[in-house]
Amino acid sequence: GGLALTLAAPLVAPVAAQDSADAAPVSPDSALRRLIDGNARYVDNAAINTDHSTTRAARAEGQQPFAAIVSCSDSRVAPELIFDQGPGELFVVRVAGNFISEEGLATLEYGVAVLGIKTILVLGHTACGAVDATIASINDRELPPGHLPSLVNAIRPAVYEVMDSAPDDLLAAATAQNARRNAERAKTESAILSDAYAAGKLDTVAGIYEIATGKVTLL
């Protein structure tokens, strides 16, 4: 089918094997560095990716993102802004609680196999309502209404993994653990992703976005 044909070849021609301000990073380390540098600019209010009109025509020809971000749906968490990247540079999977579902895993496989992304960053954030709701559900021994249990059940393991240590800030500890365990899942529960990781073509990392400061801290 069409997807199989697409998986067989990149959507765009390979970039030159040297990083530049315009070229996509060629290694997981350089991809992560580009994210870190972009976040530093964001924190300093010194963004450089502010004019998106000049690249519209090029974007119409295809995409070549260098990193995937698994982030929360929280309206205060906007990956392209946080990492000062333009349209077409980040492959973003968003869901409340920034966990990787089966659909999310398939999306990341597409990003690696077809688009050639070099790093996957699972990004938790301070004051995460999805994690907080999961903690409340556990404490109250009651599931929320509607389809919300699917979110709570996905995040629940991370909360259990840190509860026994009785951290001073359970919300912060559970948020960090949720990001870590999903970053680990990204490289262990998919043959496509684990093979790319083993070959040194992909890395997976976890981080926390501090809403009050704009800073991303890697875990």
Summary of the structure (lengths in Angstrom):
residues: 219
radius of gyration: 17.9
end to end distance: 39.9
largest distance: 55.3
contacts: 677
relative contact order: 0.15
helix: 45%
strand: 12%
